[in-house]
Amino acid sequence: MFIDQYGIKEVTQEIFKKLTALKRTDFLFFISSSFVRRFAKLEEFARYISVNKKEFDESRPEHSHRVVLDYYRSKLDGSEYFLAPFSIKKGSNIYGLIFGSNSSVGMEKFLEAAWAIDKNTGEANFNIDNDSIVDNPQLKIFPEDNVIKKYDVFKRNLLEWLKGGFRSNKEIRIFTIANGMLVKHTNGILREEFSNLSIRSTDEIKKGSFYLGVRSRKKIWVKKNE
């Protein structure tokens, strides 16, 4: 389902609840996030989307669409529904798309398309975090200037999560997609950390393989050693 809001009033909380209850229908809707930021205090806007103005004030203008996404995520009431953003900058304004799916496969397809456009964050048609472009052969002098922040944060969160106990390959795949990352990112991190991992499996497995693909029949469990 494709929704062009012509503002914000087309996707009310009631409609959003109905959309996220659909089991076999993905949706993609457009929202003018800069306008939500600008007019968040107005009753006409708050009637449809009540984002706290403080949340906008504490974020950069380039992150307006992330704030809007967090608002919609807060309306999921703990469900495992998948939502992902894509920010679009046009002039001084930030617009955005929000994709929703009950299917991890559907979300994975959206993320693959998004990462093909934005190789730094998979999240925007501009450099949303002011990250250095690592494909540029002229890297900066200081290593911290060459770090892609989103990947770094995800790596830290993934490894911390894996310290909490053995996680199945299916759980790891879902964790990856729910955090807006691709399976290839997680595979790379796990291979880097291989010597620090404990792995269990019901079948014979190939060293360095974690079977995170949706069609994998192998069952393995991974834990990060303290």
SULLIN-V336617 format. One record per residue. N is the residue number from 0. SS is DSSP state (helix for helix, strand for strand, loop for the rest). PSI is psi in degrees with one decimal (NA if undefined). OMEGA is omega in whole degrees, 0 to 359 (* if undefined). Layout:
n:N ss:SS psi:PSI omega:OMEGA
n:N ss:SS psi:PSI omega:OMEGA
//
This chain:
n:0 ss:loop psi:128.3 omega:179
n:1 ss:strand psi:129.7 omega:184
n:2 ss:strand psi:116.1 omega:172
n:3 ss:strand psi:112.2 omega:192
n:4 ss:loop psi:-25.8 omega:189
n:5 ss:loop psi:42.3 omega:184
n:6 ss:loop psi:-138.4 omega:181
n:7 ss:loop psi:-7.7 omega:191
n:8 ss:loop psi:-8.7 omega:183
n:9 ss:loop psi:-30.1 omega:179
n:10 ss:loop psi:83.6 omega:177
n:11 ss:loop psi:172.2 omega:178
n:12 ss:helix psi:-37.5 omega:179
n:13 ss:helix psi:-44.4 omega:180
n:14 ss:helix psi:-40.5 omega:178
n:15 ss:helix psi:-41.2 omega:179
n:16 ss:helix psi:-39.6 omega:179
n:17 ss:helix psi:-40.5 omega:180
n:18 ss:helix psi:-44.5 omega:183
n:19 ss:helix psi:-9.5 omega:176
n:20 ss:helix psi:-11.8 omega:181
n:21 ss:loop psi:124.9 omega:185
n:22 ss:loop psi:-27.3 omega:188
n:23 ss:loop psi:16.8 omega:182
n:24 ss:loop psi:118.9 omega:173
n:25 ss:loop psi:158.0 omega:175
n:26 ss:strand psi:154.0 omega:178
n:27 ss:strand psi:118.2 omega:179
n:28 ss:strand psi:151.5 omega:184
n:29 ss:strand psi:140.7 omega:179
n:30 ss:strand psi:140.2 omega:179
n:31 ss:loop psi:84.7 omega:189
n:32 ss:helix psi:-34.0 omega:178
n:33 ss:helix psi:-35.1 omega:180
n:34 ss:helix psi:-35.6 omega:176
n:35 ss:helix psi:-42.3 omega:178
n:36 ss:helix psi:-45.2 omega:186
n:37 ss:helix psi:-36.5 omega:187
n:38 ss:loop psi:24.1 omega:186
n:39 ss:loop psi:-30.1 omega:183
n:40 ss:loop psi:-14.7 omega:183
n:41 ss:loop psi:138.6 omega:181
n:42 ss:helix psi:-36.4 omega:182
n:43 ss:helix psi:-31.6 omega:178
n:44 ss:helix psi:-45.4 omega:183
n:45 ss:helix psi:-23.3 omega:179
n:46 ss:loop psi:-29.4 omega:184
n:47 ss:loop psi:-33.2 omega:181
n:48 ss:loop psi:106.7 omega:188
n:49 ss:loop psi:66.8 omega:176
n:50 ss:loop psi:132.9 omega:179
n:51 ss:loop psi:127.1 omega:180
n:52 ss:helix psi:-31.3 omega:180
n:53 ss:helix psi:-36.7 omega:180
n:54 ss:helix psi:-37.9 omega:176
n:55 ss:helix psi:-42.3 omega:183
n:56 ss:helix psi:-29.0 omega:182
n:57 ss:loop psi:0.3 omega:180
n:58 ss:loop psi:163.1 omega:176
n:59 ss:loop psi:151.9 omega:178
n:60 ss:helix psi:-34.3 omega:180
n:61 ss:helix psi:-18.4 omega:183
n:62 ss:helix psi:15.6 omega:181
n:63 ss:helix psi:-42.3 omega:184
n:64 ss:helix psi:-29.4 omega:175
n:65 ss:helix psi:-39.9 omega:179
n:66 ss:helix psi:-42.6 omega:179
n:67 ss:helix psi:-42.6 omega:178
n:68 ss:helix psi:-44.6 omega:179
n:69 ss:helix psi:-35.2 omega:177
n:70 ss:helix psi:-48.4 omega:181
n:71 ss:helix psi:-35.1 omega:177
n:72 ss:helix psi:-34.3 omega:180
n:73 ss:helix psi:-17.3 omega:181
n:74 ss:loop psi:2.6 omega:182
n:75 ss:loop psi:-11.6 omega:177
n:76 ss:loop psi:41.6 omega:175
n:77 ss:loop psi:2.1 omega:180
n:78 ss:loop psi:162.5 omega:182
n:79 ss:loop psi:25.5 omega:178
n:80 ss:loop psi:144.1 omega:182
n:81 ss:strand psi:130.9 omega:173
n:82 ss:strand psi:143.2 omega:176
n:83 ss:strand psi:146.9 omega:181
n:84 ss:strand psi:162.2 omega:164
n:85 ss:strand psi:115.0 omega:183
n:86 ss:strand psi:141.2 omega:181
n:87 ss:strand psi:120.4 omega:180
n:88 ss:strand psi:128.4 omega:177
n:89 ss:strand psi:110.5 omega:187
n:90 ss:loop psi:-130.1 omega:179
n:91 ss:loop psi:0.2 omega:184
n:92 ss:strand psi:149.4 omega:176
n:93 ss:strand psi:121.7 omega:174
n:94 ss:strand psi:177.9 omega:179
n:95 ss:strand psi:162.3 omega:174
n:96 ss:strand psi:143.6 omega:171
n:97 ss:strand psi:122.7 omega:180
n:98 ss:strand psi:136.5 omega:179
n:99 ss:strand psi:141.6 omega:180
n:100 ss:strand psi:145.1 omega:172
n:101 ss:loop psi:-5.0 omega:185
n:102 ss:loop psi:129.8 omega:176
n:103 ss:helix psi:-29.8 omega:178
n:104 ss:helix psi:-42.8 omega:178
n:105 ss:helix psi:-44.7 omega:179
n:106 ss:helix psi:-37.9 omega:180
n:107 ss:helix psi:-39.2 omega:179
n:108 ss:helix psi:-41.6 omega:178
n:109 ss:helix psi:-45.0 omega:181
n:110 ss:helix psi:-36.7 omega:178
n:111 ss:helix psi:-41.5 omega:178
n:112 ss:helix psi:-40.4 omega:181
n:113 ss:helix psi:-42.7 omega:180
n:114 ss:helix psi:-25.3 omega:176
n:115 ss:helix psi:-29.9 omega:178
n:116 ss:helix psi:-45.7 omega:184
n:117 ss:loop psi:99.4 omega:185
n:118 ss:loop psi:-5.1 omega:178
n:119 ss:loop psi:-45.2 omega:184
n:120 ss:loop psi:-13.7 omega:185
n:121 ss:loop psi:32.5 omega:193
n:122 ss:loop psi:-4.2 omega:186
n:123 ss:strand psi:162.4 omega:174
n:124 ss:loop psi:17.3 omega:176
n:125 ss:loop psi:173.4 omega:183
n:126 ss:loop psi:84.0 omega:192
n:127 ss:loop psi:-31.0 omega:181
n:128 ss:loop psi:11.1 omega:183
n:129 ss:loop psi:36.2 omega:178
n:130 ss:loop psi:150.9 omega:172
n:131 ss:loop psi:144.1 omega:178
n:132 ss:loop psi:107.5 omega:188
n:133 ss:loop psi:-15.9 omega:177
n:134 ss:loop psi:-16.2 omega:180
n:135 ss:loop psi:120.6 omega:183
n:136 ss:loop psi:-20.3 omega:181
n:137 ss:loop psi:75.7 omega:181
n:138 ss:loop psi:157.7 omega:182
n:139 ss:loop psi:162.6 omega:185
n:140 ss:loop psi:-44.5 omega:185
n:141 ss:loop psi:127.2 omega:183
n:142 ss:helix psi:-37.0 omega:182
n:143 ss:helix psi:-21.3 omega:179
n:144 ss:helix psi:-10.0 omega:182
n:145 ss:helix psi:7.2 omega:182
n:146 ss:loop psi:133.0 omega:172
n:147 ss:loop psi:114.2 omega:191
n:148 ss:helix psi:-44.3 omega:184
n:149 ss:helix psi:-43.5 omega:178
n:150 ss:helix psi:-43.5 omega:181
n:151 ss:helix psi:-45.4 omega:179
n:152 ss:helix psi:-42.9 omega:180
n:153 ss:helix psi:-43.5 omega:180
n:154 ss:helix psi:-46.6 omega:179
n:155 ss:helix psi:-44.6 omega:181
n:156 ss:helix psi:-39.0 omega:180
n:157 ss:helix psi:-48.1 omega:182
n:158 ss:helix psi:-36.4 omega:177
n:159 ss:helix psi:-41.2 omega:178
n:160 ss:helix psi:-38.8 omega:181
n:161 ss:helix psi:-18.5 omega:176
n:162 ss:loop psi:-19.1 omega:184
n:163 ss:loop psi:-4.6 omega:181
n:164 ss:loop psi:174.2 omega:181
n:165 ss:loop psi:129.0 omega:178
n:166 ss:strand psi:135.4 omega:180
n:167 ss:strand psi:160.2 omega:178
n:168 ss:helix psi:-31.9 omega:177
n:169 ss:helix psi:-43.3 omega:179
n:170 ss:helix psi:-39.1 omega:180
n:171 ss:helix psi:-39.5 omega:178
n:172 ss:helix psi:-46.1 omega:180
n:173 ss:helix psi:-41.5 omega:179
n:174 ss:helix psi:-41.4 omega:180
n:175 ss:helix psi:-52.1 omega:184
n:176 ss:helix psi:-39.6 omega:180
n:177 ss:helix psi:-23.9 omega:178
n:178 ss:loop psi:11.8 omega:175
n:179 ss:loop psi:21.5 omega:181
n:180 ss:loop psi:169.1 omega:180
n:181 ss:loop psi:156.3 omega:179
n:182 ss:helix psi:-35.8 omega:181
n:183 ss:helix psi:-31.5 omega:177
n:184 ss:helix psi:-46.8 omega:181
n:185 ss:helix psi:-41.0 omega:177
n:186 ss:helix psi:-43.1 omega:180
n:187 ss:helix psi:-42.4 omega:180
n:188 ss:helix psi:-44.8 omega:182
n:189 ss:helix psi:-35.0 omega:177
n:190 ss:helix psi:-36.4 omega:176
n:191 ss:helix psi:-35.4 omega:185
n:192 ss:loop psi:13.0 omega:190
n:193 ss:helix psi:-41.8 omega:183
n:194 ss:helix psi:-14.8 omega:181
n:195 ss:helix psi:11.6 omega:183
n:196 ss:strand psi:147.4 omega:168
n:197 ss:strand psi:133.2 omega:186
n:198 ss:strand psi:132.9 omega:173
n:199 ss:strand psi:152.8 omega:179
n:200 ss:strand psi:156.9 omega:177
n:201 ss:loop psi:-16.6 omega:181
n:202 ss:loop psi:168.8 omega:173
n:203 ss:loop psi:130.9 omega:182
n:204 ss:loop psi:156.2 omega:180
n:205 ss:loop psi:135.8 omega:180
n:206 ss:loop psi:132.2 omega:179
n:207 ss:loop psi:2.5 omega:177
n:208 ss:loop psi:137.7 omega:183
n:209 ss:loop psi:-1.6 omega:170
n:210 ss:loop psi:54.1 omega:182
n:211 ss:loop psi:-2.7 omega:178
n:212 ss:loop psi:148.9 omega:184
n:213 ss:loop psi:-26.3 omega:183
n:214 ss:loop psi:1.5 omega:182
n:215 ss:loop psi:135.0 omega:178
n:216 ss:loop psi:-9.1 omega:180
n:217 ss:loop psi:147.5 omega:176
n:218 ss:loop psi:117.9 omega:177
n:219 ss:strand psi:161.0 omega:178
n:220 ss:strand psi:137.3 omega:186
n:221 ss:strand psi:139.4 omega:176
n:222 ss:strand psi:138.8 omega:176
n:223 ss:strand psi:125.5 omega:178
n:224 ss:loop psi:145.3 omega:180
n:225 ss:loop psi:NA omega:*
//
